[in-house]
Amino acid sequence: MKWTSIVAIYSLFWVFAAFLVMPFGVRTADELGVERVPGQAHSAPANWRPGRVALRATILSAVLFGLYYVNYVNKWITIDDLDVSRLMGI
């Protein structure tokens, strides 16, 4: 696998992981008992920490990409294993 493919696939895993971990640990102002800023939506996060989201996304994407790469090298699951038409008898 070329290094450019590795970077592109890892980037896709990272973006997916970032959206996946983004809502965890986020609390609204009402849940934390702090006062809202005038004009702030009731559902807006009061403790948004993008660094923590990036760290969690990096860890999760590294694990997921590691699994993907090990499967790529060892060919545990191939495209033939995912052929739905063959499984359904079509």
N, CA, C and O of each residue as an XYZ file, in Angstrom:
360
protein
N       0.847     -1.168      0.000
C       0.000      0.000      0.000
C       0.897      1.236      0.000
O       1.846      1.321      0.780
N       0.598      2.179     -0.864
C       1.383      3.406     -0.951
C       1.132      4.281      0.271
O       0.077      4.197      0.900
N       2.110      5.121      0.601
C       1.971      5.982      1.774
C       0.867      7.004      1.575
O       0.235      7.423      2.545
N       0.618      7.418      0.327
C      -0.459      8.373      0.087
C      -1.822      7.733      0.359
O      -2.737      8.395      0.849
N      -1.950      6.461      0.044
C      -3.187      5.747      0.352
C      -3.368      5.614      1.864
O      -4.480      5.737      2.377
N      -2.278      5.367      2.559
C      -2.341      5.254      4.019
C      -2.811      6.572      4.630
O      -3.671      6.579      5.511
N      -2.255      7.674      4.168
C      -2.646      8.990      4.696
C      -4.112      9.282      4.380
O      -4.841      9.774      5.241
N      -4.547      8.987      3.166
C      -5.928      9.265      2.783
C      -6.917      8.416      3.584
O      -7.933      8.926      4.056
N      -6.626      7.142      3.736
C      -7.541      6.256      4.465
C      -7.532      6.603      5.951
O      -8.586      6.603      6.586
N      -6.363      6.899      6.515
C      -6.305      7.304      7.926
C      -7.099      8.595      8.138
O      -7.789      8.738      9.147
N      -7.005      9.526      7.201
C      -7.757     10.778      7.319
C      -9.258     10.519      7.331
O      -9.992     11.146      8.095
N      -9.710      9.609      6.500
C     -11.130      9.257      6.507
C     -11.535      8.640      7.841
O     -12.594      8.963      8.378
N     -10.699      7.756      8.377
C     -10.970      7.181      9.691
C     -10.995      8.266     10.762
O     -11.826      8.212     11.669
N     -10.097      9.254     10.676
C     -10.030     10.301     11.684
C     -11.290     11.166     11.667
O     -11.843     11.473     12.723
N     -11.740     11.553     10.500
C     -12.949     12.375     10.410
C     -14.153     11.603     10.932
O     -14.962     12.150     11.682
N     -14.279     10.339     10.543
C     -15.369      9.509     11.048
C     -15.299      9.403     12.572
O     -16.318      9.535     13.249
N     -14.114      9.169     13.109
C     -13.945      9.035     14.555
C     -14.252     10.353     15.260
O     -14.832     10.343     16.347
N     -13.877     11.483     14.668
C     -14.154     12.781     15.292
C     -15.650     13.005     15.432
O     -16.114     13.434     16.488
N     -16.412     12.719     14.380
C     -17.863     12.863     14.480
C     -18.465     11.849     15.443
O     -19.497     12.116     16.060
N     -17.837     10.703     15.573
C     -18.341      9.673     16.471
C     -18.135     10.046     17.936
O     -19.034      9.834     18.751
N     -16.977     10.596     18.290
C     -16.675     10.903     19.689
C     -17.090     12.311     20.103
O     -17.042     12.632     21.290
N     -17.490     13.148     19.172
C     -17.807     14.540     19.478
C     -18.871     14.727     20.568
O     -18.680     15.589     21.426
N     -19.968     13.981     20.588
C     -20.993     14.266     21.598
C     -20.685     13.730     22.996
O     -21.383     14.097     23.941
N     -19.682     12.888     23.166
C     -19.410     12.290     24.468
C     -18.746     13.290     25.409
O     -17.747     13.914     25.055
N     -19.299     13.438     26.599
C     -18.738     14.319     27.608
C     -19.172     15.762     27.501
O     -18.768     16.577     28.331
N     -19.971     16.111     26.521
C     -20.412     17.493     26.339
C     -21.683     17.714     27.161
O     -22.614     16.911     27.099
N     -21.717     18.796     27.926
C     -22.863     19.120     28.768
C     -23.348     20.531     28.459
O     -22.565     21.408     28.094
N     -24.644     20.728     28.612
C     -25.228     22.059     28.403
C     -25.022     22.893     29.657
O     -24.605     22.378     30.694
N     -25.315     24.182     29.555
C     -25.176     25.080     30.702
C     -26.130     24.674     31.818
O     -25.771     24.761     32.992
N     -27.322     24.237     31.481
C     -28.288     23.811     32.494
C     -27.797     22.569     33.237
O     -27.987     22.463     34.449
N     -27.171     21.632     32.529
C     -26.652     20.418     33.167
C     -25.482     20.729     34.104
O     -25.310     20.066     35.127
N     -24.687     21.729     33.755
C     -23.540     22.103     34.578
C     -23.891     23.113     35.659
O     -23.110     23.331     36.585
N     -25.057     23.729     35.548
C     -25.478     24.721     36.528
C     -24.798     26.066     36.372
O     -24.665     26.810     37.343
N     -24.368     26.386     35.165
C     -23.753     27.692     34.910
C     -24.732     28.555     34.124
O     -25.679     28.058     33.514
N     -24.479     29.856     34.156
C     -25.367     30.789     33.472
C     -25.055     30.822     31.976
O     -23.896     30.794     31.562
N     -26.120     30.881     31.182
C     -25.948     30.950     29.731
C     -25.587     32.357     29.295
O     -25.955     33.341     29.938
N     -24.861     32.434     28.191
C     -24.524     33.701     27.563
C     -25.784     34.215     26.876
O     -26.511     33.413     26.291
N     -26.081     35.526     26.919
C     -27.280     36.022     26.241
C     -27.278     35.641     24.755
O     -26.304     35.884     24.042
N     -28.367     35.050     24.312
C     -28.504     34.619     22.927
C     -28.059     33.193     22.682
O     -28.190     32.687     21.568
N     -27.535     32.540     23.704
C     -27.054     31.169     23.560
C     -28.234     30.202     23.517
O     -29.180     30.337     24.293
N     -28.178     29.247     22.631
C     -29.230     28.233     22.531
C     -29.209     27.356     23.771
O     -28.164     27.159     24.391
N     -30.377     26.832     24.125
C     -30.481     25.978     25.299
C     -29.655     24.702     25.145
O     -29.189     24.137     26.134
N     -29.478     24.260     23.925
C     -28.765     23.002     23.683
C     -27.274     23.195     23.399
O     -26.566     22.224     23.134
N     -26.796     24.431     23.451
C     -25.382     24.688     23.154
C     -24.487     24.146     24.261
O     -24.824     24.270     25.439
N     -23.353     23.546     23.905
C     -22.462     23.007     24.933
C     -21.784     24.124     25.730
O     -21.389     25.153     25.183
N     -21.663     23.888     27.029
C     -20.994     24.865     27.888
C     -19.550     24.468     28.153
O     -18.759     25.299     28.601
N     -19.193     23.233     27.891
C     -17.824     22.766     28.158
C     -17.184     22.158     26.917
O     -16.592     21.082     26.992
N     -17.295     22.824     25.795
C     -16.743     22.323     24.529
C     -15.228     22.346     24.600
O     -14.630     23.395     24.839
N     -14.596     21.180     24.392
C     -13.145     21.058     24.451
C     -12.656     20.364     23.177
O     -12.575     19.137     23.135
N     -12.330     21.137     22.146
C     -11.929     20.532     20.872
C     -10.631     19.736     20.958
O     -10.445     18.788     20.195
N      -9.740     20.095     21.859
C      -8.498     19.335     22.004
C      -8.758     17.913     22.474
O      -8.117     16.969     22.013
N      -9.698     17.769     23.390
C     -10.050     16.443     23.892
C     -10.715     15.621     22.790
O     -10.466     14.421     22.672
N     -11.563     16.266     21.980
C     -12.199     15.562     20.859
C     -11.146     15.097     19.865
O     -11.210     13.970     19.374
N     -10.177     15.956     19.566
C      -9.109     15.591     18.622
C      -8.261     14.434     19.159
O      -7.882     13.536     18.406
N      -7.967     14.458     20.457
C      -7.179     13.379     21.051
C      -7.934     12.054     21.001
O      -7.372     11.026     20.623
N      -9.202     12.083     21.381
C     -10.022     10.866     21.336
C     -10.167     10.358     19.908
O     -10.098      9.152     19.667
N     -10.367     11.273     18.957
C     -10.499     10.877     17.555
C      -9.200     10.275     17.033
O      -9.227      9.319     16.259
N      -8.074     10.823     17.448
C      -6.772     10.308     17.014
C      -6.556      8.890     17.532
O      -6.097      8.018     16.795
N      -6.885      8.666     18.794
C      -6.712      7.332     19.372
C      -7.634      6.326     18.703
O      -7.201      5.240     18.319
N      -8.912      6.689     18.563
C      -9.866      5.767     17.946
C      -9.512      5.491     16.490
O      -9.583      4.345     16.044
N      -9.135      6.522     15.746
C      -8.803      6.313     14.334
C      -7.532      5.481     14.180
O      -7.414      4.713     13.225
N      -6.582      5.619     15.099
C      -5.373      4.797     15.038
C      -5.711      3.327     15.253
O      -5.175      2.456     14.567
N      -6.600      3.049     16.209
C      -7.012      1.663     16.455
C      -7.765      1.109     15.244
O      -7.481      0.002     14.788
N      -8.721      1.876     14.728
C      -9.506      1.410     13.584
C      -8.638      1.224     12.347
O      -8.786      0.239     11.624
N      -7.727      2.173     12.101
C      -6.845      2.035     10.943
C      -5.903      0.859     11.129
O      -5.593      0.158     10.165
N      -5.444      0.630     12.347
C      -4.592     -0.528     12.612
C      -5.305     -1.822     12.273
O      -4.723     -2.709     11.649
N      -6.559     -1.939     12.679
C      -7.352     -3.122     12.327
C      -7.533     -3.244     10.820
O      -7.428     -4.334     10.258
N      -7.806     -2.114     10.172
C      -7.962     -2.113      8.710
C      -6.676     -2.580      8.029
O      -6.720     -3.401      7.113
N      -5.530     -2.057      8.475
C      -4.268     -2.385      7.826
C      -3.880     -3.847      8.051
O      -3.382     -4.506      7.138
N      -4.108     -4.353      9.262
C      -3.812     -5.761      9.534
C      -4.702     -6.652      8.665
O      -4.243     -7.672      8.151
N      -5.967     -6.272      8.498
C      -6.846     -7.030      7.613
C      -6.375     -6.931      6.163
O      -6.454     -7.912      5.424
N      -5.891     -5.776      5.751
C      -5.386     -5.589      4.389
C      -4.189     -6.498      4.127
O      -4.084     -7.099      3.058
N      -3.296     -6.596      5.090
C      -2.089     -7.409      4.926
C      -2.420     -8.897      4.965
O      -1.931     -9.663      4.135
N      -3.248     -9.311      5.925
C      -3.533    -10.731      6.114
C      -4.711    -11.248      5.293
O      -4.928    -12.457      5.208
N      -5.464    -10.344      4.696
C      -6.612    -10.700      3.842
C      -7.614    -11.604      4.559
O      -8.051    -12.621      4.019
N      -7.975    -11.208      5.801
C      -8.975    -11.969      6.551
C     -10.348    -11.834      5.916
O     -11.056    -12.825      5.737
N     -10.724    -10.609      5.575
C     -12.008    -10.345      4.922
C     -11.702     -9.678      3.585
O     -11.095     -8.608      3.540
N     -12.125    -10.315      2.503
C     -11.872     -9.776      1.170
C     -13.185     -9.303      0.563
O     -14.250     -9.476      1.156
N     -13.106     -8.715     -0.603
C     -14.301     -8.229     -1.297
C     -15.213     -9.395     -1.688
O     -16.429     -9.227     -1.778
N     -14.634    -10.564     -1.920
C     -15.452    -11.738     -2.244
C     -16.306    -12.170     -1.051
O     -17.403    -12.699     -1.233
N     -15.809    -11.949      0.160
C     -16.579    -12.269      1.359
C     -17.768    -11.338      1.525
O     -18.733    -11.686      2.204
N     -17.714    -10.159      0.914
C     -18.771     -9.169      1.040
C     -19.730     -9.164     -0.147
O     -20.547     -8.251     -0.268
N     -19.648    -10.155     -1.019
C     -20.497    -10.218     -2.190
C     -21.915    -10.622     -1.779
O     -22.195    -11.800     -1.557
N     -22.793     -9.638     -1.683
C     -24.166     -9.869     -1.192
C     -24.977    -10.670     -2.196
O     -25.798    -11.499     -1.804
N     -24.763    -10.437     -3.472
C     -25.559    -11.166     -4.472
C     -25.275    -12.669     -4.426
O     -26.177    -13.476     -4.649
N     -24.041    -13.044     -4.142
C     -23.693    -14.462     -4.034
C     -24.354    -15.073     -2.780
O     -24.817    -16.213     -2.805
N     -24.386    -14.317     -1.722
C     -24.977    -14.816     -0.487
C     -26.495    -14.972     -0.601
O     -27.082    -15.860      0.018
N     -27.122    -14.106     -1.394
C     -28.588    -14.158     -1.541
C     -29.024    -15.083     -2.655
O     -30.223    -15.289     -2.847
N     -28.086    -15.641     -3.390
C     -28.412    -16.561     -4.454
C     -28.944    -15.881     -5.715
O     -29.694    -16.487     -6.481
N     -28.565    -14.651     -5.925
C     -29.023    -13.893     -7.114
C     -28.069    -14.121     -8.259
O     -28.269    -13.578     -9.346
